[in-house]
Amino acid sequence: MSSDFLLPILYSFRRCPYAMRARLALMSSGIQVELREILLRDKAPEFLASSPKGTVPILVTQFEVIEESFDVMQWALRQSDPEHWLLMPAAGYDWIKRCDGPFKQALDHIKYSVRFPDLDPVQERIHASNFLERLR
């Protein structure tokens, strides 16, 4: 291995479900990274330099910065997919989109209801519950 080789850097937050998805895909693919846990209340300057929006996960490779967990997952599994996760049926990708989109938005509207005074948290809970009911 060349001394010039640098591991990709994964900026992560332990409890973030999106960061968990990125870490899981990287682990499944066998790709080694330098893991840097972020304190959300005190973000490191090098993290913010890589990601001005300041959200995790962020994967910094030798050639690019990948700022979305789904994109990190895709990148890792395109390198190596020993469990064949990329062969997921289209319906699986649709569920990911619904989870990342309407379900996550409803959760944010509930959790951070003071930021969304025009929305009814009870109605948002119903939207989130409807998603969960479809998982049965």
C-alpha positions as CSV (number, residue, x, y, z in Angstrom):
1,M,0.0,0.0,0.0
2,S,1.3,3.4,-0.9
3,S,2.1,5.9,1.8
4,D,0.1,8.4,-0.3
5,F,-3.1,6.4,0.3
6,L,-5.7,8.2,2.4
7,L,-8.8,6.6,3.8
8,P,-12.0,8.3,3.0
9,I,-13.3,10.3,5.9
10,L,-16.8,9.7,7.2
11,Y,-18.3,12.5,9.3
12,S,-21.0,10.9,11.4
13,F,-23.2,11.2,14.4
14,R,-23.9,8.1,16.4
15,R,-27.7,8.5,16.7
16,C,-28.5,9.9,13.3
17,P,-30.4,7.3,11.3
18,Y,-29.0,8.6,8.0
19,A,-25.4,8.3,9.4
20,M,-26.3,4.7,10.5
21,R,-27.4,3.9,7.0
22,A,-24.1,5.2,5.6
23,R,-22.0,3.3,8.2
24,L,-24.0,0.1,7.6
25,A,-23.4,0.3,3.8
26,L,-19.7,1.0,4.3
27,M,-19.4,-1.9,6.7
28,S,-21.2,-4.3,4.4
29,S,-19.0,-3.2,1.5
30,G,-15.8,-3.7,3.5
31,I,-14.6,-0.2,2.8
32,Q,-12.4,1.2,5.6
33,V,-12.9,4.8,6.5
34,E,-11.6,7.2,9.1
35,L,-14.7,7.8,11.3
36,R,-15.0,11.2,12.7
37,E,-17.9,11.6,15.1
38,I,-19.4,15.1,15.1
39,L,-20.7,17.1,18.1
40,L,-23.8,18.7,16.6
41,R,-23.6,21.6,19.1
42,D,-19.9,22.2,18.3
43,K,-19.1,21.3,14.7
44,A,-15.4,21.1,13.8
45,P,-14.2,23.7,11.2
46,E,-12.9,21.0,8.9
47,F,-16.3,19.3,8.9
48,L,-18.0,22.6,8.0
49,A,-15.4,23.2,5.3
50,S,-16.4,19.9,3.7
51,S,-20.1,20.4,4.2
52,P,-21.3,24.0,4.4
53,K,-24.9,22.8,5.3
54,G,-23.4,21.1,8.3
55,T,-25.4,17.8,8.2
56,V,-24.2,14.2,8.6
57,P,-23.3,11.9,7.1
58,I,-20.6,13.3,4.9
59,L,-18.1,11.1,3.1
60,V,-14.9,12.8,1.9
61,T,-13.0,10.7,-0.6
62,Q,-9.8,11.6,-2.5
63,F,-12.0,12.8,-5.4
64,E,-15.3,14.0,-4.1
65,V,-17.5,14.9,-1.1
66,I,-20.7,12.9,-0.8
67,E,-23.3,14.7,1.3
68,E,-26.4,12.4,1.3
69,S,-26.6,9.0,3.1
70,F,-28.3,7.4,0.2
71,D,-25.5,8.5,-2.1
72,V,-22.9,7.3,0.4
73,M,-24.7,3.9,0.5
74,Q,-24.8,3.8,-3.4
75,W,-21.1,4.8,-3.6
76,A,-20.0,2.2,-1.1
77,L,-22.0,-0.6,-2.6
78,R,-20.9,0.2,-6.1
79,Q,-17.3,-0.4,-4.9
80,S,-18.2,-3.8,-3.3
81,D,-21.6,-5.4,-2.7
82,P,-21.0,-8.8,-1.3
83,E,-24.5,-9.1,0.1
84,H,-26.1,-7.9,-3.2
85,W,-28.0,-5.0,-1.6
86,L,-28.1,-3.1,-4.9
87,L,-30.2,-5.9,-6.4
88,M,-33.1,-4.8,-4.2
89,P,-36.4,-4.7,-6.1
90,A,-37.7,-1.3,-7.3
91,A,-40.3,-1.5,-4.5
92,G,-37.5,-1.4,-1.9
93,Y,-36.1,1.8,-3.4
94,D,-39.7,3.2,-3.4
95,W,-39.9,2.5,0.3
96,I,-36.6,4.3,0.9
97,K,-37.9,7.3,-1.0
98,R,-41.1,7.4,1.1
99,C,-39.2,7.0,4.3
100,D,-36.7,9.7,3.5
101,G,-39.4,12.0,2.1
102,P,-42.9,12.2,3.5
103,F,-42.3,10.1,6.6
104,K,-39.2,12.0,7.6
105,Q,-40.9,15.3,6.9
106,A,-43.9,14.3,9.1
107,L,-41.5,13.3,11.9
108,D,-39.7,16.6,11.7
109,H,-43.0,18.5,11.8
110,I,-43.9,16.6,15.0
111,K,-40.5,16.7,16.7
112,Y,-39.8,20.4,15.8
113,S,-43.4,21.6,15.8
114,V,-42.4,25.1,17.1
115,R,-40.6,25.6,13.8
116,F,-43.8,24.8,11.9
117,P,-46.5,26.8,13.6
118,D,-48.8,26.6,10.5
119,L,-48.9,22.8,10.7
120,D,-51.0,20.7,13.0
121,P,-48.7,18.2,14.9
122,V,-51.7,15.8,15.3
123,Q,-52.3,15.7,11.6
124,E,-48.5,15.2,11.0
125,R,-48.6,12.3,13.5
126,I,-51.4,10.8,11.4
127,H,-49.3,11.1,8.3
128,A,-46.4,9.3,10.0
129,S,-48.6,6.6,11.4
130,N,-50.1,5.9,8.0
131,F,-46.6,5.2,6.7
132,L,-45.9,2.9,9.6
133,E,-49.2,1.1,9.1
134,R,-48.2,0.3,5.5
135,L,-45.1,-1.5,6.7
136,R,-47.3,-4.3,8.2
